[in-house]
Amino acid sequence: MDGGSSSGGAKLPPRCVSRDPASGRLVLLRLDRPGSQPFEGNRSPEDYNRALGLSYEQVEAMEYGALFGFDADLADPQRVCQVRQDMGLPVGPIRAPVPQPAAPTPAPRRARSELPEDIGSFAPWFNDALAQAGRRG
């Protein structure tokens, strides 16, 4: 097994970083070992894989290969590329995430004593309306 894809395009890398599907913890996937190894780090898998110069399809093919064997159909980055394109997902080198604008900060709630007038639990007109309704009924 040389890690090359059958279609002659992108090859499987010797390693990549992923997340364990069960625990969500970082793991290292290696082409020369089945399964995964625990990996200590404080960044996202995308950050590590981007630093390694990997593509989305290489990482996804490695994840598939680690689970189902590196001779499986989707352990081929070219095949993964085709599937990702069909699904409208990004392909090619892993890009840095686009910063999203921060949500506007809601205005702080004012304490009851800061309101223009403290009307108690009901406004006086409401109590009058209840009393009149009781006289009509």
Summary of the structure (lengths in Angstrom):
residues: 137
radius of gyration: 29.3
end to end distance: 89.8
largest distance: 92.5
contacts: 299
relative contact order: 0.14
helix: 36%
strand: 10%
